[in-house]
Amino acid sequence: TVDTANRTRDTHLRSELFETDKFPDVTIHGRKVVRTASHQADVTGDLTLHGVTHPIVLHVTLLERRKQPNGSEISRWRATGGNFNRRGFGLMWSRGVEAISGIGDEITLKIECEARE
């Protein structure tokens, strides 16, 4: 998702910048995991966004593990970092629009997820 705390802007970004109808998926293919602390690791991989792939590093933290009534375990994770320049992925408007919009070039990924074990 895109969340800038402004629904109108988010809708505009999804359709005009990210072109989610044409490029609905963002994928990260992990290549290397390096444990940095007891519940943290750096994951190096390839980010594919807007049909373009570039290397990326995410800082991943285990937030919680809990047992379910059926005996299975659920873990919650947060991944941050992965700062990249949007232009390298072809995420651009016209020069005129960009000149007056004040939109920045850097995008930071923030991912939160749950996994069943």
C-alpha positions, 0 to 999 in steps of 0.5 A: 500500500501507499500511506501518506496520511492523505487518501487523495494523494495516496490514490493519485500516487497509486494510479499516476506514479506507481501505475498499480494497474499495470504493475500490481506486485512488488517483490523482494527475492532474498539472497543473504541473511546476516544475523545482527542481534538476537532478534534482528537480521539484515536481509540482502536481496533484489527488489522488483518494483514497476517492472525494474529490479535493483539490489536492496538491504532490509533491516528485519526485527522479530517483534513477537512470537505467540502460540495459538490455541491449536499449537501453531506459532505466529510471529510478527516481523518488521522490515525497514530500510531499503531506501532507494531513488524512485527514478531508478525504478522509472517512477517519474512524472513529467519534469514540469509536474515534478518541478512544482510538486516538491515530491522527493526522490527517496523512498523508504520501505516499511514492511510489517507482517505475520507468519505461521510456523 
